[in-house]
């Protein structure tokens, strides 16, 4: 996901001649990667299973 957004930002940046699209897409890719990591970590760890009454 991160690499795809960086590649798209690089292509867009070379066409526009402005590094701002690359910076925005790098930040968006980092956030998407972090969010996916949180979701996967939560799924692997499991829910809050409280067995005590």
C-alpha positions in Angstrom: 0.0 0.0 0.0 2.7 2.4 1.0 4.9 1.7 -2.0 1.9 2.0 -4.4 1.0 5.5 -3.0 4.7 6.6 -3.1 5.0 5.4 -6.7 1.8 7.2 -7.7 3.0 10.3 -5.9 6.3 10.2 -7.7 4.6 9.8 -11.1 2.3 12.7 -10.3 5.1 14.8 -9.0 7.2 14.3 -12.1 4.2 15.4 -14.2 3.3 18.4 -12.1 6.8 19.5 -11.2 5.8 20.0 -7.6 6.8 17.7 -4.7 3.6 18.4 -2.7 1.6 15.5 -4.2 4.4 13.1 -3.3 4.5 14.4 0.3 0.8 14.1 0.7 0.7 10.6 -0.7 3.7 9.5 1.5 1.8 10.7 4.6 -1.4 9.0 3.4 0.5 5.8 2.8 2.2 5.9 6.2 -1.2 6.4 7.8 -2.8 3.6 5.8 0.0 1.2 6.8 -0.2 2.2 10.4 -4.0 1.7 10.4 -3.7 -1.7 8.7 -1.1 -2.7 11.3 -3.4 -1.8 14.1 -6.3 -3.8 12.6 -4.1 -6.8 12.0 -2.6 -6.6 15.5 -6.0 -6.4 17.0 -7.3 -9.4 15.0 -4.3 -11.5 15.9 -4.4 -10.6 19.5 -8.1 -11.2 19.9 -10.9 -9.4 21.6 -11.3 -8.5 25.2 -12.2 -11.9 26.5 -13.0 -11.5 30.2 -13.6 -14.9 31.7 -13.8 -13.6 35.3 -17.4 -12.7 36.5 
